[in-house]
Amino acid sequence: MIKNDISLIKFNRLVFTFVNMAEDLSINTSGNKAEQYQSLVPQIQALVTGETDLVANLGNICAALKEQFSWLWVGFYLVKQGELVLGPFQGPVACTRIAKGRGVCGAAWQQEQTIIVPDVNEFPGHIACSSASVSEIVIPVFNKGEVAGVLDVDSEHAAHFDETDAQYLTEILKLISFNE
C-alpha cells in the first residue's frame, strides 16, 4: 500500500515502513567549471536544508560532488581526539587517521587554510592513500573558530584544482553546521 510516498510492507506480522525518496541531481556538464558549481550549489543546499545529521549531510555532499565532477576521491576527515579521522567519502579506500601537520590534509588543518596541490609528488610529506592521485585540494572546515575537519578532494589529473574550486567548495561547506 502506498500513501503519500510511504510504503508499508507486512512480513511475518512485522510492518516495515519505507519512505520513497527521489534525490536525483541535475548534472550540468556543458558549462565551464564555475557554471557547473553554480548549478550544483543550490541542489546541494536543497539536499542539506532541514537535515540536522552531520554524517548524512557530509555523505550527500560527497556523493553530489563525485557525481558532478567525477573526481577520483572526495571526502571528509573530522578532528577527533587530536587527529583527523576518516568520515564520509566517495572513491577508493582511504587512509583512516592523519596526524596534524602530516600530508596535505594535516597541513591544511595545521595552517588553517586551503591548500591546492597541482602535483602531489612535489608536496613534501604527501601521504599516498591512492597511487592514482595526482593533484589535490584540501579545505579546512571551521566550527567556533577552530578547525573541525577538512574536505579533501583528489584527482588523477595534474593541476586539476584552482581558486574556482576553492571558492565554490568553501561556499558549499558554509551550507552545513559542524556543531556535533
N, C-alpha and C positions, 0 to 999 in steps of 0.2 A: 504494500500500500504506500503510495507516495502522496504526501500533502506538504505544500509549502517547502519543497526541496528537502524534505526529511523522509528517509526511508526507514520503515520498521520491518524487521525480519524476525519471525518466530522460529526458533530451532530448539527442540527438546525442552520446551517450557521456558526457555530464556528469550528475552527480547533484546535485540541489538538495534541500536539507533545509529544511522549513518547520515551525516549531513552532506548533501551533494554540493560540491563547490567547483566552480569553474574559474580558475585563476590563470587564464591564458594571457600571455604578453603579446603585444603587437610589436614585432621586431622590425625596425627600420634599418635596412642595410643599404639604402640608396643614397643617404646623405653622408656628409663628412662626419668626422668624429663628434664635433660639437653638436651637430643636428641629431645624431644618434642618441647622445646623452640627453638632449632637450626633449626627445620623445620618450626616453626611458624614465627620467626622474619623476614625472607625475604618476607614472604607473607604479613605481616603487613606493611613492608616497601613498597611493591608494592601497597597496598591499599592507603597509605597516600602520596606517591610520586606524586607531581603535584597538590595535593588538598590543597588549601590555607585556607579553612574554618576550624577553630579550632573545632567547635562543630561536624562537620562531621567526622573529624579525631578521636576525642575522642570517638564518638559513635562507629565507626568501630573498634577501639582498644578494647573497652569493649566487643563488640559482638564476636570478634575473640578470646579473652581470655576466655570468658564464654563458647564458643563452644568447644575450645580445652580442657579446664581443668574442665569443669562442676562445677565451684565454686558456692557457694551459692549466692554471690554478688560480683560484680566488677564495680567500677565506680570512677568518679572524683568529687572532691569538688574544687571549684575555689575561690580564695581570692577575695572578693568583699566588699568594704566599711568596712574593718576591721573584717570580719568574713568569714568562709568557707561556700559557698553556693553550694547546690547540682547541679551537672552538669550531663552530660550523664552517664547512668549506665545501667546495666543488672541485674535483680534479683527482689526480693520483694521490696515494697515501702520502702523509706529510710527517715532518718532524713533530714530535709531541710536546717537547718543552724546550724553551730557548732562554738562555740567561741574558740579563740586562747587559747591553753593550756588545753582545755576540751576534754576528751576522747582520744582515740588513734590518731585520725586524728588531733585534736587540739594540741596534744603533739608533733607529728611529725612536724607540722608546726612551733611550738614554738622552738623546739630543732633543726630544720633544718636538720633532719636526718631520715633515715629509721628506723622504729620500727617494730619488729617482736614479736607478742604476741602468745605464744603457747596455752594459756588458758585465754580467755578474762575475765573470772570470777576472775582471780587473778590480773587483771590490775586495779590499783586504779583509780576510776573515769570513768570507762568504760561506754560508752553510748550504751545501748542495743536497737539499732534500730530494730534488729530482735532477738528474743529469740533463734532462731535456730543457730545463730553464736557462734562458739566455739573458733576458732583461727582467727588471722587477721594479715595482713601485710599492712603497710602504707608507701608510698614512696613520699617524697616531690618533687614537680616539680619546677624548678627554671627558672626565666626569669630575665636576667641582674643582677644576684647575689641575687635576692630576691625570696622568696617562692611565686609562682603564684597560686599554688594549690597542691592537693595531689591525688595520686592514692590509692584507698582503696580497698582491697580485703579481703573477709570473706569466711571462710569455716565452714561447720558443723562438721568437724573432728578436734580433738585436735592435736596440734603440726604439722599442715599441711604445714607450710611455713618455709623456711630456706634460707641460703645465696645464693643458686642456684636461687631461686625465686627473691631475691633482685637484684642479678647481671643481670639477663635477663630482668626483669621488668624495671630496670633503663636503660638498653640498648634500650628497646622499647620506653621509654619516650624521649630519645635523637633523635628519628626519627621525632619528630614534633616540631613546633615552637609555643611558648606561647606568641607571641608578640602582642596579641589582647588587 
